[in-house]
């Protein structure tokens, strides 16, 4: 696994190796967007990520386009709900770009607090993979969230390292496997529904442990409390490994699960809509994805050289596309029932 790059100078050097936006730069709409964005001069972005990580990426954006940036970490559901109430009541907020959590996204859309971008994203950035676009046509998903399996190599011998998702149900791991009770395996559910629901019931019969929280669970795994974590976010595990956590490894069991996240919308009434669209499109472009990957391991797998591209090599990628994402609520209810937990209405 690669080490995470933190220094701006190193990141900039990496990007020089990948001259970016060459396709977009030849498009008149792109040049017009850049000109208008520069005249607006600044842009403010709210999203659910670490401030230090995003600051590095925004710093490069500012250097490239001469546009000032401001960022606020905007992740808690309660905080996002308060923002929605403020917007509905007509209060002004500073954000030009908002990336609400998936469970809150439809509420924001229904409330009419977003606006259509000045130009069609597809016409400005035709090379961005269409799987990154939101069905609304008003947003692009900026991060690729993957799912695989983490394990403790001291407790899992080489011959028992999972090669398929079914290996999580092996009797050797009875009572030593963790699942997140929140549905983190939507792509697996979407593509293999009947098998998946049967698999969940097998996990329950094998005394699976249901624990919320990625970092805390991986720390327990590394400490030897459990053998396998069968709904892990690989980038979270890699971050801990980079920080020195021992007895923790990640394996892709033949199928890498992928979801698109961070659907970035332009706030209705933003006086900097061109700068907002430029930031969103640039973030989703190859250059933005490479920068994002260097600090967060969340570049999409179809962008060559990203963390997820390396995980996907030699494996099948199961992607939770927009149709899948629209059914997330229904699938989550099915998942909870299969786990034997009560479903709230």
Secondary structure, 3 states (H helix, E strand, C coil): CCCCCCCHHHHHHHHHCCCCCHHHHCCHHHHHHHHHHHHHCEEEEEECCCHHHHHHHHHHHHHHHCCEEEEEECCCHHHHHHHHHHHHCCCCCCCCEECCCHHHHHHHHHHCCEECCCCCHHHHCCCCCHHHECCCCCCEEEEEEEEEEEECCCCCCHHHCCCCHHHHHCHHHCCCEEECCCCCCHHHHHHCHHHHHHHHHHHHHCCCEECCCHHHHHHHHHHCCCCEEEEECHHHHHHHHHCCCCCCEEECCCEEEEEEEEEEEEECCCCCHHHHHHHHHHHHCHHHHHHHHHHHCCCCCCCCCCHHHHHHCCCEEEEECHHHHHCHHHHHHHHHHHHCCCCCC
